[in-house]
Amino acid sequence: PPLSRPFLLAAGAIGGAMLLALAVWSAGLPSTPTSANPIRPTPDARRPLASAAVAAPTAAPTALPTAVPTTLPTAAPPTVPMAAPTALPAPTAPPTAAPPLSNAAPTALPPEQQGAPLLVDDFSGGGWADLRGGGWTVGYADGRYRIAVDAGVGTIWSYRSVIAQDVTIAVDVQAPSGAGGLVLRFLDENNYLTFVIDPTQRAYRLEQRRGGALTVLAAGLSEAIRPGGEALNRLTAQVRGDLVGVAVNGQPLAEAEAIGAPASPRFGLVAISGANPAEALFDNLQIRTVE
């Protein structure tokens, strides 16, 4: 189904009192980056060196011939053969020389792993809105963050503030219905950017709302999007000035200019419903400075 016009929290459906409460609550959200849980590298499995079996050298015969002639010739007595000396072991082959170091440049990290971390969150703690209103819910669910929106409601978001407006942001998204993804440079309900996918359609959409007017910056279908409501997709967006680039599962989708994009350090998560309800589940969020 096509993505519908975003829902404005200022509308009467949510109510002026709820909007004011949510705005006050959002303004008080901590902007201090959440410390990332350190990733413990798994030690390489190392095999014990095999013990090379050394074959024992065959002993040289020590017995002399048993038969000695009784009649010696007149010639000089025969020379008794001497035992052949034991052969010296062959010298050990020199160790194989180590291959030369490659002069090739190291493989560049993906954009979502570059830059200083501003916010890293696996949603095992607090810090995000946990609220519900008329036809929408945002909050924690089974170790992830969930946004659910009834049919016809439109756009519901949740955001956090960081200390930069030019960032790379990435998150894992599962969208059983409707569209889910990222909200970028959120200023207010009339000024922000969104990047969402609808896995059931393998569709993506990058939009800008400026002064209340909605502009589609990029949209289409992509085989890089894993299909189905149970599929997990990794969304990445990079915002630098007015330039926005988006990717899914490491595959670039589009790059566009968002003229007049708000200079806001608020970034977060969003779900958009249309004729059908929307539900999106999020995990492993990273927001980093742009290198």
C-alpha positions as CSV (number, residue, x, y, z in Angstrom):
1,P,0.0,0.0,0.0
2,P,1.3,3.5,-0.7
3,L,2.6,5.5,2.2
4,S,0.0,8.0,3.6
5,R,0.3,11.6,4.5
6,P,2.0,11.8,7.9
7,F,0.0,12.3,11.1
8,L,0.4,15.6,12.8
9,L,0.6,15.3,16.6
10,A,-0.8,18.8,16.7
11,A,-4.1,17.5,15.2
12,G,-7.2,17.3,17.4
13,A,-7.1,13.4,17.3
14,I,-4.3,13.4,19.8
15,G,-5.4,16.5,21.6
16,G,-3.7,19.7,22.6
17,A,-3.0,18.5,26.1
18,M,-1.3,15.3,25.0
19,L,0.9,17.2,22.4
20,L,2.0,19.7,25.1
21,A,2.8,16.8,27.5
22,L,4.8,14.9,24.9
23,A,6.7,18.0,23.8
24,V,7.6,18.9,27.3
25,W,8.6,15.3,27.9
26,S,10.7,15.1,24.7
27,A,12.5,18.4,25.5
28,G,13.6,16.9,28.7
29,L,15.1,13.7,27.2
30,P,18.8,13.3,28.0
31,S,21.1,14.1,25.1
32,T,24.1,12.4,26.7
33,P,25.1,9.6,24.4
34,T,24.4,6.1,25.8
35,S,27.6,4.2,26.3
36,A,27.9,1.3,24.0
37,N,28.2,-2.2,25.5
38,P,31.8,-3.3,24.6
39,I,31.9,-6.0,22.0
40,R,34.1,-8.8,23.2
41,P,36.0,-10.3,20.4
42,T,35.8,-14.1,20.2
43,P,39.4,-15.5,20.5
44,D,40.6,-17.3,17.5
45,A,40.5,-21.1,17.8
46,R,44.0,-22.3,17.7
47,R,45.0,-25.9,16.9
48,P,47.8,-27.5,18.8
49,L,50.8,-28.0,16.6
50,A,50.9,-31.6,15.3
51,S,53.9,-33.6,16.7
52,A,55.7,-34.8,13.6
53,A,56.6,-38.5,13.9
54,V,60.3,-39.0,13.4
55,A,61.2,-42.3,11.9
56,A,64.0,-44.2,13.8
57,P,67.0,-44.8,11.5
58,T,67.6,-48.4,10.5
59,A,70.5,-49.8,12.4
60,A,73.5,-50.8,10.3
61,P,74.4,-54.5,10.6
62,T,77.1,-55.1,13.1
63,A,77.9,-58.8,12.5
64,L,80.9,-59.7,10.4
65,P,80.7,-62.5,7.9
66,T,80.6,-65.8,9.8
67,A,82.6,-67.9,7.3
68,V,86.4,-67.3,7.4
69,P,88.4,-69.1,4.8
70,T,90.8,-71.7,6.3
71,T,93.4,-71.5,3.5
72,L,94.8,-68.1,2.9
73,P,96.2,-67.2,-0.4
74,T,99.8,-66.3,-0.7
75,A,98.9,-62.8,-1.6
76,A,98.5,-60.2,1.1
77,P,95.9,-61.1,3.6
78,P,92.5,-59.9,2.7
79,T,91.4,-56.7,4.2
80,V,88.6,-57.1,6.6
81,P,85.8,-54.8,5.5
82,M,85.0,-52.1,7.9
83,A,81.5,-51.2,8.8
84,A,80.1,-48.3,6.8
85,P,79.7,-45.2,8.9
86,T,76.2,-44.3,10.0
87,A,74.8,-41.7,7.6
88,L,74.4,-38.3,9.1
89,P,70.8,-37.1,9.3
90,A,69.8,-34.8,6.5
91,P,69.9,-31.2,7.5
92,T,66.5,-29.8,8.5
93,A,64.9,-27.7,5.8
94,P,64.9,-24.0,6.6
95,P,61.6,-22.7,7.6
96,T,59.3,-21.3,4.9
97,A,59.7,-17.6,4.6
98,A,56.6,-15.6,5.7
99,P,54.7,-14.1,2.9
100,P,55.4,-10.4,2.4
101,L,53.0,-7.9,3.9
102,S,50.4,-6.6,1.6
103,N,50.7,-3.0,0.5
104,A,47.0,-2.8,-0.2
105,A,45.0,-0.4,1.8
106,P,42.8,-1.9,4.5
107,T,39.2,-2.4,3.6
108,A,37.2,0.7,4.6
109,L,34.6,0.3,7.4
110,P,31.0,0.7,6.4
111,P,29.7,4.3,7.1
112,E,27.7,3.1,10.1
113,Q,30.9,2.0,11.8
114,Q,32.9,5.2,11.0
115,G,33.0,8.3,13.2
116,A,32.8,8.8,16.9
117,P,29.8,7.2,18.6
118,L,27.1,9.7,19.7
119,L,24.4,7.3,20.7
120,V,24.6,3.5,20.7
121,D,21.5,1.7,22.1
122,D,20.2,-1.9,22.1
123,F,17.0,-0.8,23.9
124,S,17.7,-2.9,27.0
125,G,17.5,0.3,29.1
126,G,15.5,3.5,29.3
127,G,15.7,6.9,27.7
128,W,13.0,6.7,25.0
129,A,9.4,7.6,25.2
130,D,7.0,5.0,26.5
131,L,3.6,6.4,25.8
132,R,0.3,5.8,24.0
133,G,-2.4,8.0,22.5
134,G,-5.4,7.8,20.3
135,G,-4.5,5.1,17.8
136,W,-0.7,4.9,18.5
137,T,1.8,3.4,20.9
138,V,5.5,3.9,21.4
139,G,7.6,2.0,23.9
140,Y,9.8,-0.9,24.8
141,A,8.8,-4.5,23.9
142,D,10.8,-7.6,24.5
143,G,14.2,-6.0,24.4
144,R,13.4,-3.9,21.4
145,Y,11.6,-0.6,20.7
146,R,8.2,-0.7,19.1
147,I,6.0,1.9,17.4
148,A,2.4,0.8,16.4
149,V,0.0,3.0,14.5
150,D,-3.7,2.4,13.7
151,A,-4.9,2.5,10.1
152,G,-5.4,6.1,8.9
153,V,-3.5,7.8,11.7
154,G,-0.3,8.5,9.7
155,T,3.1,9.2,11.0
156,I,4.2,8.6,14.6
157,W,7.8,9.1,15.7
158,S,10.1,9.0,18.7
159,Y,13.5,10.8,18.8
160,R,16.5,11.5,20.9
161,S,18.9,14.5,20.8
162,V,22.6,14.2,20.2
163,I,25.4,16.8,20.0
164,A,25.7,17.0,16.1
165,Q,23.4,17.6,13.2
166,D,25.6,15.9,10.6
167,V,25.5,12.2,11.5
168,T,25.4,8.7,10.2
169,I,22.5,6.7,11.8
170,A,21.7,3.0,11.4
171,V,19.2,0.6,13.0
172,D,17.7,-2.9,12.5
173,V,14.0,-2.7,11.5
174,Q,11.3,-5.4,11.4
175,A,8.1,-4.1,10.0
176,P,5.2,-6.7,10.2
177,S,2.9,-4.2,8.6
178,G,3.0,-0.7,7.1
179,A,6.3,1.2,6.9
180,G,9.0,1.8,9.5
181,G,12.4,3.5,9.6
182,L,14.3,6.6,10.6
183,V,13.4,10.2,11.4
184,L,16.2,12.7,10.6
185,R,16.8,16.2,11.7
186,F,13.4,16.5,13.5
187,L,12.6,20.1,14.4
188,D,8.8,19.9,14.8
189,E,5.8,18.2,13.2
190,N,6.2,20.4,10.1
191,N,9.9,20.2,9.6
192,Y,11.9,16.9,9.4
193,L,13.1,14.1,7.1
194,T,12.1,10.4,7.1
195,F,13.6,7.3,5.5
196,V,11.3,4.2,5.7
197,I,10.9,0.8,4.1
198,D,7.8,-1.4,3.5
199,P,9.3,-4.9,3.4
200,T,6.0,-6.5,2.2
201,Q,6.4,-4.4,-1.0
202,R,10.2,-4.2,-1.0
203,A,9.7,-0.5,-1.2
204,Y,11.6,2.5,0.2
205,R,10.9,6.2,0.5
206,L,13.0,9.3,1.5
207,E,10.8,12.3,2.2
208,Q,11.2,15.8,3.5
209,R,8.5,17.8,5.3
210,R,9.3,21.5,5.1
211,G,6.9,24.1,6.4
212,G,4.2,21.5,6.5
213,A,4.6,20.6,2.7
214,L,5.7,17.1,1.9
215,T,8.3,16.4,-0.8
216,V,9.4,12.9,-2.0
217,L,13.2,13.1,-2.4
218,A,13.6,9.5,-3.6
219,A,11.4,6.4,-3.8
220,G,11.4,3.0,-5.4
221,L,11.7,-0.8,-5.1
222,S,14.9,-2.6,-4.2
223,E,15.9,-6.3,-4.1
224,A,18.3,-5.3,-1.3
225,I,15.2,-5.1,1.0
226,R,14.6,-8.5,2.6
227,P,10.9,-9.2,2.0
228,G,8.2,-10.1,4.5
229,G,6.9,-9.0,7.9
230,E,9.4,-11.3,9.8
231,A,12.4,-10.1,7.8
232,L,15.1,-8.0,9.6
233,N,16.6,-5.1,7.5
234,R,19.5,-2.8,8.5
235,L,18.7,0.8,7.5
236,T,21.5,3.5,7.3
237,A,21.2,7.2,6.6
238,Q,23.9,9.8,6.4
239,V,23.1,13.5,6.6
240,R,25.8,16.1,5.8
241,G,24.5,19.6,5.3
242,D,21.6,19.4,2.9
243,L,22.9,16.1,1.4
244,V,21.2,12.9,2.4
245,G,22.3,9.3,1.5
246,V,20.3,6.2,2.4
247,A,21.1,2.5,2.2
248,V,19.6,-0.9,3.3
249,N,21.6,-3.9,4.3
250,G,24.8,-2.2,3.1
251,Q,23.4,-1.5,-0.4
252,P,23.1,2.2,-1.3
253,L,19.6,3.2,-2.5
254,A,19.6,6.9,-3.1
255,E,21.3,10.2,-2.5
256,A,19.4,13.4,-2.6
257,E,19.6,17.1,-1.7
258,A,17.2,18.2,1.0
259,I,17.1,21.9,0.5
260,G,16.5,23.8,3.7
261,A,16.7,20.7,5.9
262,P,16.3,21.8,9.5
263,A,19.5,22.3,11.4
264,S,18.4,20.0,14.2
265,P,20.3,17.4,16.3
266,R,17.2,15.2,16.9
267,F,17.2,11.8,15.3
268,G,15.1,8.8,15.9
269,L,12.5,6.2,14.8
270,V,9.2,6.4,12.9
271,A,6.3,4.3,11.7
272,I,3.8,5.3,9.1
273,S,0.3,3.8,8.6
274,G,-2.0,4.1,5.6
275,A,-5.1,2.2,4.8
276,N,-3.6,-0.6,6.9
277,P,-2.1,-0.3,10.4
278,A,1.7,0.0,10.8
279,E,4.0,-1.7,13.3
280,A,7.8,-1.4,13.4
281,L,10.3,-3.0,15.8
282,F,13.8,-1.5,16.2
283,D,17.1,-2.8,17.6
284,N,20.9,-2.0,17.6
285,L,20.7,1.7,17.0
286,Q,24.0,3.6,16.3
287,I,24.4,7.3,15.7
288,R,27.9,8.5,14.8
289,T,29.7,11.6,13.7
290,V,30.3,12.0,9.9
291,E,33.9,11.4,9.0
